[in-house]
Amino acid sequence: MRRYRWIETGNAAAVLNAVATTEFHEFLYVLNNFTLHPNEWLRAGGNKGDLTDALDQQFRRMGWEETRIDFEIKGYFHTDFHQQGAGTVGRRIVEVPAVYSEGFRVDNHKGRMIVDVEWNAKDGNLDRDLAAYRSWHENGLIDGAVIITKDRLPLLRLARDLWAEYQDTLPDHLKSSRLPIDLSTSTTTSLDKADIRMQRGGAGTCPVLIVGISDATWDGTRFDPPVV
């Protein structure tokens, strides 16, 4: 697991290992079997490209599902209190209309654990994710959550090295100094952006684990895209 960088809140790793043992071990299995392959990684594809699809498919094979999580809150007003035994009770109870909250789809859900892959989405998605995890946890729907994202700066350095090496194999008229993906922007999801939000307490009391895919996750191969 040294191939990844880790951030957690609420002792997330220990909590999930204790209360969602099967799911947590399956999550670790996916990470253990994942490597960063340049031909899948160094290509445009938005938030859901080959890399994220590969991770999601590993979870699918173990029964994890893309899931939308909705919940409903129902309340009761107790009034007109009177003494009864050692305590007090309300003589009148008014039922409050239920409030239905429609959630959004998470990438991978099983049991009471969530794993989202936020690779190249707008960084505002992290605020949405953490707020949702907090709400779902406070309402007893999940035990904790994981976000897998990129450790941007180490990957940027690696991408530049791999791209320069690849350019050396091309004739001059095909060479380009521009990377096929944008790792220079700081407005997309990444480990450093997640860390800022975790420090602000965005997850509340929900145990959340952030996993950063970095240059240490690289499989050591060159960038050698197929000829189209």
C-alpha positions in Angstrom: 0.0 0.0 0.0 3.0 2.3 -0.1 2.2 2.8 -3.8 -0.6 5.2 -2.7 -0.8 8.3 -0.5 -3.4 8.3 2.2 -5.5 10.9 4.1 -8.2 9.9 6.6 -10.6 11.4 9.0 -12.4 9.7 11.9 -9.9 6.8 11.9 -11.6 5.7 8.7 -9.3 2.7 7.9 -9.6 1.2 11.3 -13.4 1.8 11.5 -14.1 0.4 8.1 -11.9 -2.6 8.7 -13.8 -3.3 11.9 -17.4 -2.7 10.8 -17.3 -3.3 7.1 -14.6 -5.9 7.0 -15.5 -7.7 3.8 -16.0 -4.6 1.8 -12.9 -3.0 3.2 -10.8 -6.0 2.3 -12.3 -6.1 -1.2 -11.3 -2.4 -1.6 -7.7 -3.2 -0.5 -7.7 -6.1 -3.0 -8.6 -3.7 -5.8 -5.8 -1.3 -4.9 -3.3 -4.2 -4.6 -4.1 -5.3 -8.1 -4.2 -1.9 -9.7 -1.3 -0.3 -11.5 -1.0 3.0 -13.4 -0.5 2.1 -17.1 0.6 5.1 -19.2 -1.3 4.0 -22.3 -4.6 4.1 -20.3 -3.7 7.1 -18.2 -2.1 9.6 -20.6 -5.1 10.0 -22.8 -8.0 12.4 -22.8 -11.3 11.1 -21.5 -12.8 13.4 -19.0 -13.8 12.1 -15.6 -14.6 8.6 -16.8 -11.8 7.3 -18.9 -10.1 3.9 -19.2 -8.4 4.3 -15.9 -11.5 4.9 -13.9 -13.5 2.3 -15.8 -10.8 -0.2 -15.0 -11.2 0.5 -11.2 -14.9 0.5 -11.4 -15.0 -2.9 -13.2 -12.8 -4.4 -10.5 -15.4 -3.5 -8.0 -18.3 -4.7 -10.2 -16.8 -8.2 -10.4 -17.1 -8.4 -6.6 -20.7 -7.3 -6.5 -20.3 -3.5 -5.9 -22.9 -1.4 -7.8 -23.4 2.2 -8.9 -26.1 3.4 -6.6 -28.2 6.4 -6.0 -28.8 7.0 -2.3 -32.1 8.7 -1.3 -33.6 8.9 2.2 -36.7 10.2 3.9 -36.9 12.0 7.3 -40.1 11.8 9.3 -40.7 13.7 12.5 -43.2 14.0 15.4 -44.0 17.0 17.6 -44.8 16.1 21.2 -46.7 18.8 23.2 -48.9 19.2 26.3 -46.6 17.4 28.7 -47.6 15.8 31.9 -45.9 13.8 34.6 -45.9 10.0 34.1 -43.9 7.9 36.5 -40.3 9.2 36.7 -40.6 11.2 33.4 -42.9 13.3 31.3 -44.8 12.5 28.2 -46.7 14.6 25.6 -50.5 14.2 25.5 -50.6 15.5 22.0 -48.5 14.1 19.1 -48.5 15.8 15.7 -46.9 13.9 12.8 -44.8 16.1 10.5 -45.0 15.4 6.8 -42.0 13.3 5.7 -39.2 15.1 3.8 -37.8 13.1 1.0 -34.2 13.8 -0.1 -33.1 12.6 -3.5 -29.4 11.9 -3.6 -27.0 11.3 -6.4 -25.2 8.3 -7.8 -22.0 7.0 -6.2 -19.6 5.0 -8.3 -19.3 1.9 -6.1 -21.5 0.8 -3.2 -21.7 -2.4 -1.3 -23.2 -3.0 2.2 -22.6 0.1 4.2 -19.5 1.4 2.4 -19.0 3.7 -0.6 -16.0 4.0 -3.0 -16.0 6.9 -5.4 -13.4 7.5 -8.1 -13.0 11.2 -8.6 -10.2 11.5 -11.2 -10.7 14.5 -13.4 -14.0 16.1 -12.3 -14.4 19.7 -11.1 -13.1 20.0 -7.6 -16.5 21.1 -6.4 -17.6 17.5 -6.6 -15.5 16.9 -3.5 -17.7 19.3 -1.5 -20.8 17.5 -2.8 -19.4 14.1 -2.0 -18.2 14.9 1.5 -21.5 16.7 2.4 -23.5 13.7 1.2 -21.3 11.2 3.1 -21.8 13.3 6.2 -25.6 13.3 5.8 -25.8 9.6 5.0 -23.6 8.7 7.9 -25.5 10.9 10.4 -28.8 9.3 9.2 -27.4 5.8 9.7 -27.1 4.7 6.1 -23.4 4.2 5.7 -20.4 3.4 7.9 -17.9 5.3 5.9 -16.6 6.2 2.4 -13.5 6.3 0.3 -12.5 8.6 -2.5 -9.8 7.5 -5.0 -8.2 10.4 -6.8 -4.9 11.6 -8.3 -1.8 12.9 -6.5 -1.5 15.6 -9.1 2.0 17.1 -8.8 3.9 13.7 -8.7 1.8 12.6 -11.7 2.5 15.8 -13.5 6.3 15.2 -13.2 5.9 11.6 -14.3 3.7 12.6 -17.2 6.3 15.1 -18.4 9.1 12.5 -18.2 7.1 9.9 -20.1 5.9 12.3 -22.7 9.4 13.6 -23.4 10.7 10.1 -23.7 7.9 9.3 -26.2 8.6 12.4 -28.2 12.2 11.3 -28.7 10.8 8.4 -30.7 8.8 10.5 -33.1 9.9 12.3 -36.3 10.1 16.1 -35.9 6.9 16.9 -37.7 4.9 14.7 -35.3 6.4 16.0 -32.1 4.4 18.1 -29.6 5.4 19.6 -26.3 1.8 19.6 -25.1 0.7 16.7 -22.8 -2.4 14.8 -24.0 -4.0 15.4 -20.6 -4.1 18.5 -18.4 -2.4 18.0 -15.1 -1.4 21.6 -14.6 -4.9 22.8 -13.6 -5.7 23.1 -10.0 -9.5 23.2 -10.5 -10.1 19.4 -10.8 -10.3 16.7 -8.2 -7.0 15.7 -6.6 -5.4 14.7 -3.4 -4.4 18.2 -2.3 -7.9 19.5 -3.0 -9.5 16.7 -1.0 -7.0 17.4 1.9 -8.2 21.0 2.1 -11.8 20.0 2.4 -11.0 17.3 4.9 -9.2 19.8 7.1 -12.3 22.1 7.0 -14.3 19.2 8.4 -16.5 18.7 5.3 -17.1 15.1 6.2 -18.3 15.8 9.7 -18.2 12.7 11.8 -18.3 10.4 8.8 -15.1 8.3 8.5 -13.6 9.1 5.1 -10.5 7.7 3.5 -8.8 9.6 0.6 -6.5 7.5 -1.6 -4.0 9.3 -3.9 -2.8 7.5 -7.0 0.8 8.7 -7.5 4.0 8.1 -9.5 4.6 5.2 -7.1 1.5 3.5 -8.6 3.1 3.5 -12.1 3.7 0.1 -13.5 7.1 1.1 -15.0 6.2 0.9 -18.6 6.7 3.5 -21.3 4.0 5.5 -23.0 3.6 3.7 -26.3 0.1 4.4 -27.7 -1.2 2.2 -30.5 -0.9 3.6 -34.0 -4.3 4.7 -35.3 
